[in-house]
Amino acid sequence: MPLSVFSDEYYMKLAYQEAQIALASDEIPIGAVVVCNNKVIARAHNQTERLKDVTAHAEMLAITAAANALGAKYLEECTLYVTLEPCPMCASALEHAHIGRVVWAADDPKNGFARFGNMLHPKTKKETGVMHDECLGLLTEFFKKKR
């Protein structure tokens, strides 16, 4: 059965494709997309190595691209799909952007924001586990090759 264009899994597959681009560039394979009114307005993947910038996480780049696409700093009507739970830096940026919803595939117990409590805006909705196994597998593959 084909996926609905407007399903969480459909949009997470697009984030997964971004993660695969990161993997091909020897970046930590995390991808993100921002969707507003059922339209993808931003796509990004980790580029910390390429840009020599520790803040060039997929989420940070996607937030900037989405704000530029909308011509606004607040993303209340938007959903961020990301392949790994955001870190505290990214969660703080998402909080300041007033993102409406965040959907992530795999939890990050070591570096994810959730271990510090809810760092997102109080109105932000959260979903987890969409395409968990695929996204975690990509990260596991990357780190096995690095060790």
Secondary structure, 3 states (H helix, E strand, C coil): CCCCCCCHHHHHHHHHHHHHHHHHCCCCCCEEEEEECCEEEEEEECCHHHHCCCCCCHHHHHHHHHHHHHCCCCCCCEEEEEEECCCHHHHHHHHHCCCCEEEEEECCCCCCHHHHCCCCCCCCEEEECCCHHHHHHHHHHHHHHHC
